[in-house]
Amino acid sequence: MGDKAEATPYLHIIHVTKTFGELVALNDVSLDIYEGEFVCLLGPSGCGKTTLLRIIAGLEQQNSGEIHQGGKDISRLPPRKRDFGIVFQSYALFPNLTAYQNVAYGLENRRLAKQKIAARVQELLDLIGLPDVGHKYPSQLSGGQQQRIALARALATSPGLLLLDEPLSALDARVRVSLRLEIKHLQHRLGVTTVFVTHDQEEALVMADRIVVMNQGYIEQIGTPREVYTAPRSIFVMNFVGGANFLEGRLRRSPSGTPTVTLRGGVRLTVSPTESPDGDNVVVGVRLEDARIDVEGKENRLRGRVDSARFVGGFVNYGVTLDNGATLVSKALTAYVKEPHQVGDDVTVAFAAENTRVFPYPRRGLLREIEAI
């Protein structure tokens, strides 16, 4: 991919707005994607991610804004004149054609010689690990196999851009985990620029070079998986990508300049550096795994009582009501929980100042809204 500061974007999305009646699906969205990148559009249902993908493909027309691909303005071109392959959630294979014929479909439309088509189809079937299924019909294939065939069909014409619209969401969990790694390895091997739409944060974290977090038609944050997870720029991003506890309070700085937040009941937290001014109401975010029960050596120690304990395989999630009435969730690795806490146990929840994120207090109601995601 090279140095993005100097590179020319392969896909250049400029101030794109899309409305459906009074609904604003995309609001002045701009995004640069570079050649060979794997970019995930991540967000909840209705955030605009699929609409943006369809506009890139020409399947929807933006109200305003431009799309450039490889230096060419494709903003008003029909889909057939754009250079992309696409894979949908529903596979969208032709049921009356064999796997071979499905993969060959785009090549036959280009009137290539039969010998070249046969060689290309077999190359792709080998590439996706299904060399011997060419004679089978979609109904004779598993869901994972069908999606591999759909992927091979999308790649058959060697497109400059691969668009994937939640291609794994219809598959069972085990196949989904396996196929996400296969797709990422295949993309890396081919070097094809890829835009992947998903609402699954784990998928985005595992697969993406960069994640574009979307919410209500806007881009909330763009960054690497590590950047988005460890340095979220908004309450929405921190909550949607990984989940977090949020505590409301008032910001003050000590004489030495150390930022602190006073919660309800006079509880004071030492927090990470913030640009918010003294006296402002703020929200402190703490990742679930950073809120540890009964550990030493942390600046912030809050007393409370266990309300719930949920075993979820590799983790135990403890719901704790603090003495000041606020609630927290502590996510503990099962392997390290030697004496599981019980509902009703008095505990201390501790976390380090460096593991907090401080956000300006949001518009009214936002905290309740994100809890419903």
C-alpha positions as a Markdown table, in Angstrom:
| # | Residue | x | y | z |
|---|---|---|---|---|
| 1 | Met | 0.0 | 0.0 | 0.0 |
| 2 | Gly | 2.9 | 2.3 | 0.6 |
| 3 | Asp | 2.8 | 5.7 | 2.3 |
| 4 | Lys | -0.8 | 6.9 | 2.3 |
| 5 | Ala | 0.4 | 10.5 | 2.8 |
| 6 | Glu | 2.0 | 10.4 | -0.7 |
| 7 | Ala | -0.1 | 7.8 | -2.5 |
| 8 | Thr | -3.1 | 8.5 | -4.7 |
| 9 | Pro | -6.3 | 6.9 | -3.5 |
| 10 | Tyr | -7.5 | 4.1 | -5.7 |
| 11 | Leu | -11.1 | 4.7 | -4.6 |
| 12 | His | -11.9 | 8.4 | -3.9 |
| 13 | Ile | -15.3 | 9.1 | -2.4 |
| 14 | Ile | -16.1 | 12.8 | -2.3 |
| 15 | His | -18.9 | 14.4 | -0.2 |
| 16 | Val | -21.5 | 11.8 | -1.0 |
| 17 | Thr | -25.0 | 12.3 | 0.2 |
| 18 | Lys | -27.9 | 10.0 | -0.3 |
| 19 | Thr | -31.5 | 10.4 | 0.8 |
| 20 | Phe | -34.6 | 8.2 | 0.6 |
| 21 | Gly | -37.5 | 10.6 | 0.9 |
| 22 | Glu | -36.9 | 12.3 | 4.2 |
| 23 | Leu | -34.4 | 9.7 | 5.4 |
| 24 | Val | -30.8 | 10.8 | 5.1 |
| 25 | Ala | -28.9 | 7.5 | 4.5 |
| 26 | Leu | -25.5 | 9.1 | 3.9 |
| 27 | Asn | -24.6 | 12.7 | 5.0 |
| 28 | Asp | -21.6 | 14.3 | 3.2 |
| 29 | Val | -19.5 | 11.1 | 3.3 |
| 30 | Ser | -15.9 | 11.3 | 2.1 |
| 31 | Leu | -13.4 | 8.4 | 2.2 |
| 32 | Asp | -10.1 | 7.5 | 0.5 |
| 33 | Ile | -9.3 | 3.8 | -0.1 |
| 34 | Tyr | -5.8 | 2.8 | -1.4 |
| 35 | Glu | -4.8 | 0.1 | -3.8 |
| 36 | Gly | -4.6 | -3.3 | -2.2 |
| 37 | Glu | -6.3 | -2.3 | 1.0 |
| 38 | Phe | -8.9 | -4.3 | 2.8 |
| 39 | Val | -11.4 | -1.8 | 4.3 |
| 40 | Cys | -14.4 | -2.7 | 6.4 |
| 41 | Leu | -17.5 | -0.5 | 6.6 |
| 42 | Leu | -18.7 | -1.3 | 10.2 |
| 43 | Gly | -21.8 | -0.2 | 11.9 |
| 44 | Pro | -25.3 | -1.1 | 13.1 |
| 45 | Ser | -28.3 | -1.7 | 10.8 |
| 46 | Gly | -29.4 | 1.5 | 9.1 |
| 47 | Cys | -26.1 | 3.3 | 9.5 |
| 48 | Gly | -25.5 | 3.7 | 5.7 |
| 49 | Lys | -22.8 | 1.1 | 5.1 |
| 50 | Thr | -24.7 | -1.0 | 2.6 |
| 51 | Thr | -26.0 | 2.1 | 0.8 |
| 52 | Leu | -22.4 | 3.4 | 0.4 |
| 53 | Leu | -21.3 | 0.0 | -1.0 |
| 54 | Arg | -24.2 | 0.0 | -3.5 |
| 55 | Ile | -23.4 | 3.6 | -4.6 |
| 56 | Ile | -19.8 | 2.5 | -5.2 |
| 57 | Ala | -21.2 | -0.3 | -7.4 |
| 58 | Gly | -23.7 | 2.0 | -9.2 |
| 59 | Leu | -26.6 | 0.0 | -7.8 |
| 60 | Glu | -27.8 | 3.2 | -6.1 |
| 61 | Gln | -27.4 | 6.7 | -7.3 |
| 62 | Gln | -26.2 | 9.4 | -4.9 |
| 63 | Asn | -28.0 | 12.7 | -4.7 |
| 64 | Ser | -24.7 | 14.6 | -4.7 |
| 65 | Gly | -21.0 | 13.9 | -4.5 |
| 66 | Glu | -18.5 | 12.0 | -6.6 |
| 67 | Ile | -16.9 | 8.5 | -6.8 |
| 68 | His | -13.5 | 8.2 | -8.5 |
| 69 | Gln | -11.9 | 4.8 | -9.1 |
| 70 | Gly | -8.3 | 4.5 | -10.4 |
| 71 | Gly | -8.3 | 8.2 | -11.3 |
| 72 | Lys | -11.6 | 7.9 | -13.4 |
| 73 | Asp | -14.8 | 9.6 | -12.4 |
| 74 | Ile | -17.4 | 6.8 | -12.3 |
| 75 | Ser | -20.1 | 8.8 | -10.4 |
| 76 | Arg | -22.7 | 8.4 | -13.1 |
| 77 | Leu | -21.6 | 5.2 | -14.8 |
| 78 | Pro | -24.0 | 2.2 | -14.8 |
| 79 | Pro | -22.8 | -0.9 | -13.0 |
| 80 | Arg | -21.8 | -2.7 | -16.2 |
| 81 | Lys | -19.3 | 0.0 | -17.0 |
| 82 | Arg | -17.6 | -0.1 | -13.6 |
| 83 | Asp | -14.7 | -2.3 | -12.7 |
| 84 | Phe | -15.8 | -4.4 | -9.7 |
| 85 | Gly | -16.8 | -7.9 | -8.5 |
| 86 | Ile | -19.5 | -8.2 | -5.9 |
| 87 | Val | -20.6 | -10.9 | -3.4 |
| 88 | Phe | -23.9 | -10.6 | -1.5 |
| 89 | Gln | -25.1 | -12.1 | 1.7 |
| 90 | Ser | -27.5 | -14.4 | -0.1 |
| 91 | Tyr | -24.8 | -16.0 | -2.5 |
| 92 | Ala | -27.0 | -15.0 | -5.5 |
| 93 | Leu | -25.8 | -18.0 | -7.6 |
| 94 | Phe | -27.8 | -19.1 | -10.6 |
| 95 | Pro | -29.6 | -22.2 | -9.3 |
| 96 | Asn | -29.9 | -23.7 | -12.8 |
| 97 | Leu | -26.2 | -23.5 | -13.5 |
| 98 | Thr | -23.4 | -25.6 | -12.2 |
| 99 | Ala | -20.6 | -24.2 | -10.0 |
| 100 | Tyr | -18.4 | -24.2 | -13.1 |
| 101 | Gln | -21.0 | -22.3 | -15.2 |
| 102 | Asn | -21.6 | -19.8 | -12.4 |
| 103 | Val | -17.9 | -19.0 | -12.2 |
| 104 | Ala | -17.6 | -18.9 | -16.0 |
| 105 | Tyr | -20.6 | -16.6 | -16.5 |
| 106 | Gly | -18.8 | -13.2 | -16.6 |
| 107 | Leu | -16.0 | -14.7 | -18.7 |
| 108 | Glu | -18.5 | -16.0 | -21.3 |
| 109 | Asn | -20.2 | -12.6 | -21.5 |
| 110 | Arg | -16.7 | -11.3 | -22.5 |
| 111 | Arg | -16.7 | -13.9 | -25.3 |
| 112 | Leu | -13.3 | -15.4 | -24.3 |
| 113 | Ala | -12.2 | -18.6 | -25.9 |
| 114 | Lys | -13.5 | -21.7 | -24.3 |
| 115 | Gln | -10.0 | -23.0 | -23.5 |
| 116 | Lys | -9.1 | -19.8 | -21.7 |
| 117 | Ile | -12.4 | -19.9 | -19.8 |
| 118 | Ala | -11.8 | -23.5 | -18.7 |
| 119 | Ala | -8.3 | -22.7 | -17.5 |
| 120 | Arg | -9.5 | -19.6 | -15.6 |
| 121 | Val | -12.4 | -21.4 | -13.9 |
| 122 | Gln | -10.2 | -24.3 | -12.8 |
| 123 | Glu | -7.6 | -21.8 | -11.5 |
| 124 | Leu | -10.3 | -20.1 | -9.4 |
| 125 | Leu | -11.8 | -23.4 | -8.1 |
| 126 | Asp | -8.3 | -24.4 | -7.0 |
| 127 | Leu | -7.8 | -21.1 | -5.4 |
| 128 | Ile | -10.9 | -21.3 | -3.2 |
| 129 | Gly | -10.1 | -24.9 | -2.3 |
| 130 | Leu | -13.0 | -26.5 | -4.2 |
| 131 | Pro | -11.2 | -28.0 | -7.3 |
| 132 | Asp | -13.7 | -30.9 | -7.8 |
| 133 | Val | -17.2 | -29.3 | -7.4 |
| 134 | Gly | -17.4 | -27.7 | -10.9 |
| 135 | His | -20.1 | -30.2 | -12.0 |
| 136 | Lys | -22.3 | -29.6 | -8.9 |
| 137 | Tyr | -25.4 | -27.4 | -8.7 |
| 138 | Pro | -25.8 | -24.8 | -5.9 |
| 139 | Ser | -28.4 | -27.0 | -4.2 |
| 140 | Gln | -25.8 | -29.7 | -3.8 |
| 141 | Leu | -23.3 | -27.4 | -2.0 |
| 142 | Ser | -23.2 | -26.3 | 1.6 |
| 143 | Gly | -23.6 | -22.6 | 2.4 |
| 144 | Gly | -19.9 | -22.1 | 2.9 |
| 145 | Gln | -19.2 | -23.8 | -0.5 |
| 146 | Gln | -21.8 | -21.6 | -2.2 |
| 147 | Gln | -20.2 | -18.5 | -0.8 |
| 148 | Arg | -16.8 | -19.6 | -2.0 |
| 149 | Ile | -18.2 | -20.1 | -5.5 |
| 150 | Ala | -19.8 | -16.7 | -5.4 |
| 151 | Leu | -16.4 | -15.3 | -4.4 |
| 152 | Ala | -14.7 | -17.1 | -7.3 |
| 153 | Arg | -17.4 | -15.7 | -9.7 |
| 154 | Ala | -16.7 | -12.2 | -8.4 |
| 155 | Leu | -13.0 | -12.6 | -9.0 |
| 156 | Ala | -13.2 | -14.3 | -12.4 |
| 157 | Thr | -12.8 | -11.2 | -14.5 |
| 158 | Ser | -9.9 | -9.9 | -12.3 |
| 159 | Pro | -11.7 | -6.8 | -11.2 |
| 160 | Gly | -9.9 | -3.9 | -9.7 |
| 161 | Leu | -12.3 | -3.7 | -6.8 |
| 162 | Leu | -14.0 | -6.4 | -4.8 |
| 163 | Leu | -17.2 | -5.5 | -2.9 |
| 164 | Leu | -18.5 | -7.8 | -0.2 |
| 165 | Asp | -21.9 | -7.1 | 1.3 |
| 166 | Glu | -22.1 | -9.0 | 4.6 |
| 167 | Pro | -21.1 | -12.2 | 2.8 |
| 168 | Leu | -20.7 | -14.3 | 6.0 |
| 169 | Ser | -23.8 | -13.3 | 8.0 |
| 170 | Ala | -26.0 | -16.2 | 6.6 |
| 171 | Leu | -23.4 | -18.8 | 7.6 |
| 172 | Asp | -23.2 | -20.7 | 10.9 |
| 173 | Ala | -20.6 | -19.5 | 13.4 |
| 174 | Arg | -17.9 | -22.2 | 12.8 |
| 175 | Val | -18.0 | -21.7 | 9.0 |
| 176 | Arg | -18.1 | -18.0 | 9.4 |
| 177 | Val | -14.8 | -17.9 | 11.4 |
| 178 | Ser | -13.1 | -20.2 | 9.0 |
| 179 | Leu | -14.2 | -18.4 | 5.8 |
| 180 | Arg | -13.3 | -14.9 | 7.2 |
| 181 | Leu | -9.7 | -16.1 | 7.4 |
| 182 | Glu | -9.8 | -17.7 | 4.0 |
| 183 | Ile | -11.1 | -14.5 | 2.4 |
| 184 | Lys | -8.5 | -12.4 | 4.1 |
| 185 | His | -5.7 | -14.7 | 3.0 |
| 186 | Leu | -7.1 | -14.8 | -0.6 |
| 187 | Gln | -7.3 | -11.0 | -0.7 |
| 188 | His | -3.8 | -10.6 | 0.6 |
| 189 | Arg | -2.5 | -13.1 | -2.0 |
| 190 | Leu | -4.3 | -11.4 | -4.9 |
| 191 | Gly | -3.8 | -7.9 | -3.7 |
| 192 | Val | -7.3 | -6.8 | -4.9 |
| 193 | Thr | -8.7 | -3.6 | -3.3 |
| 194 | Thr | -11.6 | -4.8 | -1.1 |
| 195 | Val | -14.5 | -3.1 | 0.6 |
| 196 | Phe | -16.3 | -5.4 | 3.1 |
| 197 | Val | -19.6 | -4.4 | 4.8 |
| 198 | Thr | -20.3 | -5.9 | 8.2 |
| 199 | His | -22.1 | -5.3 | 11.4 |
| 200 | Asp | -19.9 | -7.8 | 13.2 |
| 201 | Gln | -17.1 | -6.0 | 15.1 |
| 202 | Glu | -15.0 | -9.1 | 15.5 |
| 203 | Glu | -15.1 | -9.7 | 11.7 |
| 204 | Ala | -13.9 | -6.2 | 11.2 |
| 205 | Leu | -11.1 | -6.4 | 13.8 |
| 206 | Val | -9.8 | -9.7 | 12.4 |
| 207 | Met | -10.0 | -8.9 | 8.7 |
| 208 | Ala | -9.5 | -5.2 | 8.0 |
| 209 | Asp | -6.5 | -3.1 | 7.3 |
| 210 | Arg | -8.6 | -0.2 | 8.2 |
| 211 | Ile | -12.1 | 0.1 | 9.7 |
| 212 | Val | -14.6 | 2.8 | 8.8 |
| 213 | Val | -17.1 | 3.0 | 11.7 |
| 214 | Met | -20.4 | 4.4 | 10.5 |
| 215 | Asn | -23.5 | 5.7 | 12.5 |
| 216 | Gln | -26.7 | 7.3 | 11.2 |
| 217 | Gly | -25.2 | 8.2 | 7.8 |
| 218 | Tyr | -21.9 | 9.7 | 9.1 |
| 219 | Ile | -18.4 | 8.3 | 9.5 |
| 220 | Glu | -17.6 | 8.3 | 13.2 |
| 221 | Gln | -13.9 | 7.1 | 12.9 |
| 222 | Ile | -11.5 | 5.7 | 10.4 |
| 223 | Gly | -8.4 | 3.8 | 11.6 |
| 224 | Thr | -6.6 | 0.5 | 11.9 |
| 225 | Pro | -8.3 | -2.2 | 14.1 |
| 226 | Arg | -5.9 | -1.4 | 16.9 |
| 227 | Glu | -6.5 | 2.4 | 16.6 |
| 228 | Val | -10.3 | 2.1 | 16.6 |
| 229 | Tyr | -10.3 | -0.3 | 19.6 |
| 230 | Thr | -7.6 | 1.3 | 21.8 |
| 231 | Ala | -8.3 | 5.0 | 20.9 |
| 232 | Pro | -12.0 | 5.4 | 20.1 |
| 233 | Arg | -12.9 | 9.0 | 19.3 |
| 234 | Ser | -16.5 | 8.9 | 20.4 |
| 235 | Ile | -18.7 | 7.2 | 22.9 |
| 236 | Phe | -20.5 | 5.4 | 20.0 |
| 237 | Val | -17.2 | 3.9 | 18.7 |
| 238 | Met | -16.1 | 2.7 | 22.1 |
| 239 | Asn | -19.5 | 1.1 | 22.8 |
| 240 | Phe | -20.0 | -0.4 | 19.4 |
| 241 | Val | -16.4 | -1.8 | 18.9 |
| 242 | Gly | -15.7 | -4.0 | 21.9 |
| 243 | Gly | -18.2 | -2.6 | 24.4 |
| 244 | Ala | -17.4 | -0.5 | 27.5 |
| 245 | Asn | -18.6 | 0.9 | 30.8 |
| 246 | Phe | -19.6 | 4.5 | 30.9 |
| 247 | Leu | -19.5 | 6.7 | 34.1 |
| 248 | Glu | -20.8 | 10.2 | 34.2 |
| 249 | Gly | -19.2 | 12.9 | 36.2 |
| 250 | Arg | -17.5 | 16.4 | 36.4 |
| 251 | Leu | -13.9 | 17.0 | 35.4 |
| 252 | Arg | -11.4 | 18.7 | 37.6 |
| 253 | Arg | -7.6 | 19.0 | 37.6 |
| 254 | Ser | -5.5 | 18.7 | 40.7 |
| 255 | Pro | -2.9 | 21.5 | 41.4 |
| 256 | Ser | -0.3 | 19.2 | 39.6 |
| 257 | Gly | -2.6 | 19.1 | 36.5 |
| 258 | Thr | -3.7 | 15.5 | 36.9 |
| 259 | Pro | -7.3 | 15.2 | 35.5 |
| 260 | Thr | -9.9 | 13.7 | 37.8 |
| 261 | Val | -13.6 | 13.1 | 37.5 |
| 262 | Thr | -16.0 | 13.2 | 40.4 |
| 263 | Leu | -18.9 | 10.8 | 40.1 |
| 264 | Arg | -22.2 | 10.8 | 41.9 |
| 265 | Gly | -21.8 | 10.3 | 45.6 |
| 266 | Gly | -18.4 | 12.1 | 45.6 |
| 267 | Val | -16.4 | 9.2 | 44.2 |
| 268 | Arg | -13.3 | 10.5 | 42.5 |
| 269 | Leu | -11.5 | 8.9 | 39.5 |
| 270 | Thr | -8.1 | 9.6 | 38.2 |
| 271 | Val | -8.4 | 9.6 | 34.4 |
| 272 | Ser | -6.3 | 9.8 | 31.2 |
| 273 | Pro | -5.3 | 13.2 | 29.8 |
| 274 | Thr | -8.2 | 15.1 | 28.1 |
| 275 | Glu | -8.7 | 18.4 | 26.4 |
| 276 | Ser | -12.1 | 19.0 | 28.1 |
| 277 | Pro | -12.0 | 22.1 | 30.3 |
| 278 | Asp | -12.3 | 22.0 | 34.1 |
| 279 | Gly | -15.8 | 22.0 | 35.4 |
| 280 | Asp | -17.3 | 20.3 | 32.3 |
| 281 | Asn | -19.6 | 17.3 | 32.6 |
| 282 | Val | -17.9 | 14.3 | 30.9 |
| 283 | Val | -18.3 | 10.6 | 30.4 |
| 284 | Val | -15.5 | 8.2 | 31.4 |
| 285 | Gly | -15.3 | 5.0 | 29.3 |
| 286 | Val | -13.6 | 1.9 | 30.6 |
| 287 | Arg | -13.3 | -1.3 | 28.6 |
| 288 | Leu | -15.0 | -4.4 | 30.2 |
| 289 | Glu | -11.7 | -6.3 | 30.4 |
| 290 | Asp | -10.0 | -3.3 | 32.1 |
| 291 | Ala | -12.5 | -3.2 | 34.9 |
| 292 | Arg | -10.9 | -5.9 | 37.2 |
| 293 | Ile | -12.4 | -7.3 | 40.3 |
| 294 | Asp | -10.2 | -7.5 | 43.5 |
| 295 | Val | -6.9 | -6.6 | 42.0 |
| 296 | Glu | -4.1 | -4.4 | 43.5 |
| 297 | Gly | -2.1 | -1.6 | 42.0 |
| 298 | Lys | -4.8 | 0.4 | 40.2 |
| 299 | Glu | -5.5 | 4.1 | 40.8 |
| 300 | Asn | -9.2 | 3.7 | 40.8 |
| 301 | Arg | -10.9 | 1.4 | 43.2 |
| 302 | Leu | -14.7 | 1.3 | 43.4 |
| 303 | Arg | -16.7 | -0.7 | 46.0 |
| 304 | Gly | -19.8 | -2.5 | 44.9 |
| 305 | Arg | -21.9 | -5.7 | 44.9 |
| 306 | Val | -22.2 | -8.5 | 42.3 |
| 307 | Asp | -25.6 | -8.5 | 40.7 |
| 308 | Ser | -25.0 | -11.1 | 38.0 |
| 309 | Ala | -22.4 | -13.6 | 36.9 |
| 310 | Arg | -22.6 | -14.9 | 33.3 |
| 311 | Phe | -20.3 | -17.7 | 32.1 |
| 312 | Val | -19.6 | -17.2 | 28.4 |
| 313 | Gly | -16.9 | -19.8 | 27.6 |
| 314 | Gly | -13.5 | -18.1 | 27.8 |
| 315 | Phe | -14.9 | -15.3 | 30.0 |
| 316 | Val | -17.1 | -14.6 | 33.0 |
| 317 | Asn | -19.0 | -11.3 | 32.8 |
| 318 | Tyr | -19.8 | -9.9 | 36.3 |
| 319 | Gly | -22.4 | -7.2 | 36.6 |
| 320 | Val | -21.6 | -5.0 | 39.6 |
| 321 | Thr | -23.7 | -2.2 | 41.2 |
| 322 | Leu | -21.4 | 0.3 | 42.8 |
| 323 | Asp | -22.0 | 1.9 | 46.2 |
| 324 | Asn | -22.9 | 5.2 | 44.4 |
| 325 | Gly | -25.6 | 3.4 | 42.4 |
| 326 | Ala | -23.8 | 3.3 | 39.1 |
| 327 | Thr | -23.3 | -0.1 | 37.3 |
| 328 | Leu | -20.2 | -1.7 | 35.8 |
| 329 | Val | -19.5 | -5.0 | 33.9 |
| 330 | Ser | -16.2 | -6.7 | 34.6 |
| 331 | Lys | -15.0 | -9.2 | 31.9 |
| 332 | Ala | -12.6 | -11.8 | 33.5 |
| 333 | Leu | -10.8 | -14.6 | 31.7 |
| 334 | Thr | -12.3 | -17.9 | 32.9 |
| 335 | Ala | -8.8 | -19.4 | 33.3 |
| 336 | Tyr | -7.9 | -16.8 | 35.9 |
| 337 | Val | -11.1 | -17.0 | 37.9 |
| 338 | Lys | -10.1 | -19.5 | 40.5 |
| 339 | Glu | -12.8 | -18.7 | 43.0 |
| 340 | Pro | -15.8 | -17.4 | 41.0 |
| 341 | His | -17.7 | -14.6 | 42.6 |
| 342 | Gln | -21.4 | -15.2 | 43.5 |
| 343 | Val | -24.4 | -12.9 | 43.2 |
| 344 | Gly | -24.4 | -10.8 | 46.4 |
| 345 | Asp | -20.7 | -10.8 | 47.0 |
| 346 | Asp | -19.1 | -7.5 | 48.0 |
| 347 | Val | -16.2 | -6.7 | 45.7 |
| 348 | Thr | -13.9 | -3.9 | 44.6 |
| 349 | Val | -13.7 | -3.0 | 40.9 |
| 350 | Ala | -10.3 | -1.5 | 39.9 |
| 351 | Phe | -8.9 | 0.0 | 36.8 |
| 352 | Ala | -5.9 | 2.2 | 35.8 |
| 353 | Ala | -6.2 | 5.8 | 34.7 |
| 354 | Glu | -4.4 | 5.0 | 31.5 |
| 355 | Asn | -7.2 | 2.5 | 30.6 |
| 356 | Thr | -9.9 | 5.2 | 30.7 |
| 357 | Arg | -11.2 | 7.4 | 27.8 |
| 358 | Val | -12.8 | 10.8 | 28.6 |
| 359 | Phe | -15.5 | 12.1 | 26.3 |
| 360 | Pro | -17.5 | 15.4 | 26.4 |
| 361 | Tyr | -20.9 | 14.8 | 27.8 |
| 362 | Pro | -23.1 | 13.9 | 24.8 |
| 363 | Arg | -26.4 | 15.3 | 23.6 |
| 364 | Arg | -29.3 | 14.2 | 25.7 |
| 365 | Gly | -30.3 | 10.6 | 25.4 |
| 366 | Leu | -27.3 | 9.3 | 23.6 |
| 367 | Leu | -26.2 | 7.0 | 26.4 |
| 368 | Arg | -29.6 | 5.4 | 26.5 |
| 369 | Glu | -29.5 | 5.0 | 22.7 |
| 370 | Ile | -26.2 | 3.2 | 22.6 |
| 371 | Glu | -27.3 | 0.8 | 25.3 |
| 372 | Ala | -29.9 | -0.4 | 22.9 |
| 373 | Ile | -27.4 | -1.3 | 20.1 |
